[in-house]
Amino acid sequence: MTNQPAGADDQLRHFSAHARDVRGLVQGDYNTVHVGQDATLSPFPIFLAPPRLEIVFGRDEILNEVRSTLKARLDPAPVLLRGLPGAGKTTIALELAHDPTIAANHPDGVLWVSVGKEGQGVLPGLVDWGRALGVSATDIAGNSIQSWCRALHHATRQKSLLIVVDDVWRVHDALPFLIGGDACSRLVTTRSHRALLTFLWAPVHDR
């Protein structure tokens, strides 16, 4: 009988405790375990939203308003969620990203990006979305924002996704993420009045 490495019993107990959540293949003398997540356990093929907060107080009214607006959208214009810093824009967006009723209308999942004041999240966000959608950086000419935008739009045009663009300060930083076809819904959180002037046709919810 081959001796197990130190801690192997604890590792085995941990693996057994999570056996319902994983599928594994054990090989070789040292019980090397290759574990893969069971895709059937995830409600979404793609899900890039951060974890939601466990407790959210006092936001039922605005949640219901934005949820209803997202469900009723029949055109590609984004829904804007505007508010001052700390007003709870991201918290509301997270609740909606994890909402099972929203998920039912967007079976291909959720794309999420946090853009940031200087747009520092734009290119990393496009790369992350490409990875989730099966678009390789090696296929993108010059690794430019414009090239990523074209490739991701092509990859999402037949999908039904909730697209969340969080923490937008400058309108041009949000535009590369407003991709996909008519079956996609788009939610933008911003504190910028200029964004409102750019998206005059979009529904606005104030926090």
C-alpha positions as CSV (number, residue, x, y, z in Angstrom):
1,M,0.0,0.0,0.0
2,T,1.4,3.4,-1.0
3,N,1.9,5.9,1.9
4,Q,-0.3,9.0,1.5
5,P,1.3,12.4,1.9
6,A,0.8,14.3,5.2
7,G,-2.6,15.8,5.4
8,A,-4.1,13.5,2.8
9,D,-6.9,12.3,5.2
10,D,-8.0,15.9,5.7
11,Q,-7.9,16.5,2.0
12,L,-10.0,13.4,1.4
13,R,-12.5,14.4,4.0
14,H,-12.8,17.9,2.4
15,F,-13.2,16.4,-1.0
16,S,-15.9,14.0,0.3
17,A,-17.8,16.8,2.0
18,H,-18.1,18.6,-1.3
19,A,-18.6,15.6,-3.5
20,R,-22.1,16.7,-4.4
21,D,-20.6,20.0,-5.8
22,V,-17.8,18.5,-7.9
23,R,-16.9,15.7,-10.2
24,G,-13.4,14.2,-9.8
25,L,-11.0,11.7,-11.3
26,V,-8.4,10.1,-9.0
27,Q,-5.2,8.8,-10.6
28,G,-1.8,7.3,-9.7
29,D,-0.1,6.3,-6.5
30,Y,-0.5,9.7,-4.7
31,N,-4.1,10.2,-5.3
32,T,-3.8,13.2,-7.5
33,V,-7.2,14.7,-7.9
34,H,-8.3,16.7,-10.9
35,V,-11.5,18.5,-10.0
36,G,-14.0,20.2,-12.4
37,Q,-17.0,22.2,-11.4
38,D,-20.3,20.6,-12.5
39,A,-21.6,23.0,-15.1
40,T,-25.2,21.9,-14.4
41,L,-24.9,23.5,-10.9
42,S,-24.5,27.0,-12.2
43,P,-27.7,28.8,-13.2
44,F,-25.8,30.8,-15.9
45,P,-23.4,29.7,-18.6
46,I,-21.7,33.1,-18.1
47,F,-21.7,34.9,-14.8
48,L,-19.2,37.7,-14.2
49,A,-21.0,39.7,-11.4
50,P,-19.3,40.0,-8.0
51,P,-21.0,38.3,-5.0
52,R,-24.2,40.0,-3.8
53,L,-24.5,41.4,-0.3
54,E,-26.2,39.1,2.1
55,I,-28.5,41.8,3.6
56,V,-29.9,44.8,1.7
57,F,-32.2,47.2,3.5
58,G,-34.6,49.9,2.2
59,R,-34.2,49.4,-1.5
60,D,-37.2,47.4,-2.4
61,E,-38.9,50.3,-4.2
62,I,-36.0,51.2,-6.5
63,L,-35.2,47.5,-7.1
64,N,-38.8,46.9,-8.2
65,E,-38.7,50.0,-10.5
66,V,-35.4,49.1,-12.2
67,R,-36.4,45.4,-12.5
68,S,-39.7,46.3,-14.2
69,T,-37.9,48.7,-16.5
70,L,-35.3,46.0,-17.5
71,K,-38.0,43.5,-18.2
72,A,-40.0,45.9,-20.3
73,R,-37.2,47.1,-22.5
74,L,-37.7,46.3,-26.2
75,D,-34.8,48.3,-27.6
76,P,-31.0,48.4,-27.0
77,A,-30.9,51.6,-25.0
78,P,-29.4,51.1,-21.6
79,V,-31.2,51.7,-18.3
80,L,-29.3,54.3,-16.2
81,L,-29.0,54.1,-12.5
82,R,-27.7,57.5,-11.2
83,G,-26.8,58.6,-7.7
84,L,-24.2,60.2,-5.5
85,P,-21.2,58.1,-4.1
86,G,-22.5,55.7,-1.5
87,A,-26.1,55.9,-2.7
88,G,-26.2,52.2,-3.3
89,K,-26.0,52.1,-7.1
90,T,-23.7,49.1,-7.2
91,T,-25.6,47.3,-4.5
92,I,-28.8,47.6,-6.5
93,A,-27.1,46.4,-9.7
94,L,-25.7,43.4,-7.8
95,E,-29.2,42.5,-6.6
96,L,-30.5,42.6,-10.1
97,A,-27.6,40.6,-11.5
98,H,-28.4,37.9,-9.0
99,D,-32.2,38.1,-9.4
100,P,-33.7,34.9,-10.6
101,T,-36.5,36.7,-12.4
102,I,-34.0,38.7,-14.4
103,A,-32.1,35.5,-15.1
104,A,-35.2,33.8,-16.5
105,N,-35.2,36.6,-19.2
106,H,-31.5,36.3,-19.9
107,P,-30.6,32.6,-20.1
108,D,-27.1,33.2,-21.5
109,G,-26.0,34.9,-18.2
110,V,-24.6,38.2,-16.9
111,L,-21.6,40.2,-18.1
112,W,-20.3,42.8,-15.5
113,V,-17.6,45.4,-15.6
114,S,-16.6,48.1,-13.2
115,V,-15.1,50.9,-15.3
116,G,-13.7,53.4,-12.8
117,K,-13.0,57.1,-12.7
118,E,-10.1,57.0,-15.2
119,G,-11.5,54.2,-17.2
120,Q,-8.9,51.8,-15.7
121,G,-11.3,48.9,-15.9
122,V,-12.1,49.2,-19.7
123,L,-9.4,47.1,-21.4
124,P,-9.2,44.5,-18.5
125,G,-13.0,44.3,-18.6
126,L,-13.1,43.7,-22.3
127,V,-10.4,40.9,-22.0
128,D,-12.4,39.3,-19.1
129,W,-15.6,39.3,-21.2
130,G,-13.6,37.9,-24.2
131,R,-12.4,35.1,-22.0
132,A,-15.9,34.3,-20.8
133,L,-17.2,34.4,-24.4
134,G,-14.4,32.3,-25.9
135,V,-12.7,35.2,-27.7
136,S,-8.9,35.0,-27.5
137,A,-6.6,38.0,-27.2
138,T,-4.6,36.5,-30.0
139,D,-7.5,37.0,-32.3
140,I,-7.7,40.8,-31.6
141,A,-5.8,43.0,-33.9
142,G,-3.5,45.3,-31.8
143,N,-5.3,44.5,-28.6
144,S,-7.2,47.7,-29.1
145,I,-10.5,48.7,-27.5
146,Q,-12.1,49.1,-30.9
147,S,-11.1,45.6,-32.0
148,W,-12.3,44.0,-28.7
149,C,-15.6,45.9,-29.1
150,R,-16.2,44.5,-32.6
151,A,-15.3,41.0,-31.6
152,L,-17.4,41.0,-28.5
153,H,-20.4,42.4,-30.3
154,H,-20.1,39.6,-32.8
155,A,-19.9,37.0,-30.0
156,T,-23.0,38.4,-28.2
157,R,-25.3,39.4,-31.0
158,Q,-27.3,36.1,-30.8
159,K,-27.2,35.9,-27.0
160,S,-29.6,37.0,-24.3
161,L,-27.5,38.6,-21.6
162,L,-27.8,41.1,-18.8
163,I,-24.9,43.5,-19.4
164,V,-24.0,45.7,-16.4
165,V,-21.5,48.6,-16.8
166,D,-20.8,49.8,-13.2
167,D,-19.1,53.0,-11.9
168,V,-19.1,55.0,-15.2
169,W,-17.6,58.5,-14.9
170,R,-17.0,59.2,-18.6
171,V,-19.4,58.2,-21.3
172,H,-16.8,57.0,-23.8
173,D,-15.6,54.4,-21.3
174,A,-19.1,52.8,-21.2
175,L,-19.7,52.7,-24.9
176,P,-17.4,49.7,-25.7
177,F,-19.6,47.5,-23.4
178,L,-23.0,48.4,-24.9
179,I,-22.8,45.4,-27.2
180,G,-25.1,42.5,-28.1
181,G,-28.4,42.2,-29.9
182,D,-32.0,43.0,-29.1
183,A,-32.3,40.1,-26.6
184,C,-29.7,41.8,-24.3
185,S,-30.5,44.2,-21.5
186,R,-28.0,46.9,-20.4
187,L,-27.7,48.5,-17.0
188,V,-25.3,51.4,-16.5
189,T,-24.6,52.9,-13.0
190,T,-23.2,56.5,-13.0
191,R,-22.9,59.6,-11.0
192,S,-22.4,61.7,-14.2
193,H,-24.9,64.2,-15.4
194,R,-23.0,64.1,-18.8
195,A,-24.0,60.5,-19.1
196,L,-27.6,61.5,-18.8
197,L,-27.2,64.1,-21.7
198,T,-25.6,61.4,-23.9
199,F,-28.3,58.8,-23.2
200,L,-31.3,61.1,-23.3
201,W,-33.5,58.3,-24.7
202,A,-32.6,55.9,-21.8
203,P,-34.8,55.4,-18.7
204,V,-33.2,57.0,-15.6
205,H,-33.6,55.9,-12.0
206,D,-32.2,58.2,-9.3
207,R,-30.8,57.1,-6.0
